[in-house]
Amino acid sequence: MAHVQITLLAGRTTEQKRRAVKRLTQALHEELNVNPERLTITFIEVPGDNYARNGTLISDRSSA
């Protein structure tokens, strides 16, 4: 069993996430021999005001 957790800023579409999980599943199967039926993937979507880099909230960077 394998689990991948992806944390990213909120805003991706369902279709983008659908394509990503398909490609990730294929890559993990091919490169690490992960059984696709035993793989789980979760997206943790974080709003810009809950995510910071270099001492600045991402939401503040966008408005600057």
Residue pairs with C-beta under 8 A, 6 or more apart in sequence:
1 38
1 39
1 40
2 28
2 32
2 34
2 38
2 39
2 40
3 39
3 40
3 41
3 42
4 24
4 28
4 39
4 40
4 41
4 42
5 41
5 42
5 44
6 20
6 41
6 42
6 43
6 44
7 43
7 44
7 46
8 43
8 44
8 45
8 46
9 45
9 46
9 47
9 48
9 51
9 58
10 45
10 46
10 47
10 48
11 45
12 43
12 45
17 43
21 41
24 41
25 34
25 36
25 39
25 41
28 34
28 36
28 39
29 35
29 36
29 39
47 59
48 57
48 58
48 59
48 62
49 57
49 58
49 59
51 57
51 58
51 59
52 58
53 61
